[in-house]
Amino acid sequence: MDRAAVFDVDGTLVDTNHLHVVTWWEAFRQAGHDVPMHAVHRAVGLSSGDLVAHLLGDDRDEERDAELSAAHKALYGQYFDRLPALPQAGELLRRLHRNGWTVVLATSASGAELGALRRAIDADDAIAATASAEDVERGKPAPEPVEHALELAGVPASRAVFVGDTVWDMRAGGKAGVRCAGVLCGGIPRADLEEAGAEAVYADPADLLARLDGSPLG
């Protein structure tokens, strides 16, 4: 029976979280909002709309949300040609593919951004499908992105593992009923990932690959 390995992308396979922090911080600053970088970091992994709502609250001018998201997208887009994959990210996906796993990406990225991330990973031969922000009504921590990834893989939750770097990833995976593994390379502490539902935590893709046999993906 098929098995699905579902992966978040930003901060999990590609080293982009701090680029998102800086570009969101600058987008907020340009719009007159003083949002601390540590707060932005904790919100990375949410969809753009949810991130803005989480950081600015319900009393913000919601009509400016799209403007903020567009500013972030333009600032972040400057890095598309040099996004760095995390150590052995592509090798990990290819190993899982060879081992019989259906590899699916579940990410809030779409369009040109998703294309840039896939070029950075450089493992298209191992990736069966991608569940992007455009495919679901609600992003993580809602379970929809993970559930959509499972639909694309044609695999039940009981036969899937979700790997991510944020508490939003772990909560989404938990609500979708899949086993969750965390990675520390997005900058979120181990205790936070475990509390949010990670049953195992690894330093980065290279560490997971080195310890694959004893992992939930073994």
VENLIN-V979063 format. One record per residue. N is the residue number from 1. RES is the residue in one small letter. BURIAL is + if it has 24 or more other C-alpha atoms within 12 Angstrom, else -. Layout:
n=(N N)
res=(RES RES)
burial=(BURIAL BURIAL)
This chain:
n=(1 2 3 4 5 6 7 8 9 10 11 12 13 14 15 16 17 18 19 20 21 22 23 24 25 26 27 28 29 30 31 32 33 34 35 36 37 38 39 40 41 42 43 44 45 46 47 48 49 50 51 52 53 54 55 56 57 58 59 60 61 62 63 64 65 66 67 68 69 70 71 72 73 74 75 76 77 78 79 80 81 82 83 84 85 86 87 88 89 90 91 92 93 94 95 96 97 98 99 100 101 102 103 104 105 106 107 108 109 110 111 112 113 114 115 116 117 118 119 120 121 122 123 124 125 126 127 128 129 130 131 132 133 134 135 136 137 138 139 140 141 142 143 144 145 146 147 148 149 150 151 152 153 154 155 156 157 158 159 160 161 162 163 164 165 166 167 168 169 170 171 172 173 174 175 176 177 178 179 180 181 182 183 184 185 186 187 188 189 190 191 192 193 194 195 196 197 198 199 200 201 202 203 204 205 206 207 208 209 210 211 212 213 214 215 216 217 218)
res=(m d r a a v f d v d g t l v d t n h l h v v t w w e a f r q a g h d v p m h a v h r a v g l s s g d l v a h l l g d d r d e e r d a e l s a a h k a l y g q y f d r l p a l p q a g e l l r r l h r n g w t v v l a t s a s g a e l g a l r r a i d a d d a i a a t a s a e d v e r g k p a p e p v e h a l e l a g v p a s r a v f v g d t v w d m r a g g k a g v r c a g v l c g g i p r a d l e e a g a e a v y a d p a d l l a r l d g s p l g)
burial=(- - + + + + + + + + + + + + + + + + + + + + + + + + + + - - + - - - + - + - - + + + + + + + + + + + + + + - + + - - - - - - - - + - - + + - + + + - + + + - + + - - + + + + + + + + + + + + + + + - - - + + + + + + + + + + - - + + - + + + + + + + + - - + + + + + + + + - + + - + + + + + + + + + + + + + + + + + + + + - + + + + + + + + + + + + + + + + + + + + + + + + + + + + + + - + - + + + - + + + + + + + + + + + + + + - - + - - + + + -)
